[in-house]
Amino acid sequence: MGKRLAIAVLGVVVGGLVGWIIATLVGWPFATIVGLITGGIGAVTWAERQHRIPSVEELERPRPISLTDPRDRP
């Protein structure tokens, strides 16, 4: 949980900075607020995708043999 929270906070910070830059360049004062919201949502969405449960099709598909994976060594 702590890792996801850190990613969300990082997304809010980066989104706020990008929004602030856009607000400064374009002159739209709400860009910072939009950047904060979209940065947080984007970061949380990305974090959730990293921890998603694989589908049945993905689990049933054979794993390709890797030359570097120790599970594939005799």
N, C-alpha and C positions, 0 to 999 in steps of 0.2 A: 504494500500500500504506500509505503514511503517513497518508493521509486516513481510510482505514477503521480504522486503529489508533486514531487520535484520536477517531473517532466511538465506537468500542468503549469506550475509556477514559472518555469523557464519559458513556456509558450506564451504566457500572459506578458512576461517581461519583453520578450522579443516582439510580440504583436504590438505592445504599447510603443516600443521604440520605432517600429516601422510606421505605425499610425501617426506618431508624433512627427516623424520626418515628412510624411505625406501631408500632414496638416500644415507644417511649416512651408513646404514648397508650394502647395496648391492654395493654401489659405482656407481650407475647409476645417473648421474647428472640431467637428465630430469624428474626424478620422482617427483620433487617438482612442476614443471610446470604442469605435468599431474595431480597431486593431486589437485592443485588449480582449474584446469578446471573441473575435474570430481566432486570435492567437491561442486563447485558452481552449476553445472548442477543438481547433485543429490539433493541438498537442494531446489533448485527452483522447481524441479519436485515433491518433497515431499510436498512442500507448496501448489502447485497447486492442488494436489490430496486431500488435506485437505479442499479445498474450491470448489471442483467440484460440478456441478449440478447433482442431482440424475436423473437416467433414469425414463422413464414412468413406467416400470415394478416395479422399486423400490418404486415409489410413490403409485402404485395401490396395492401393497402387504400389507396386514393388519399388523399393528404394534403389536408385542407381548405385552401382558399385563404385566406391571411391578408392583411389590409390593411397590417400592420406588418412582415411578413417580407420582407427584401430579395430573397429568391429568387423571390418572386411579382411583382416589378416588371418591366415591359417593358424 
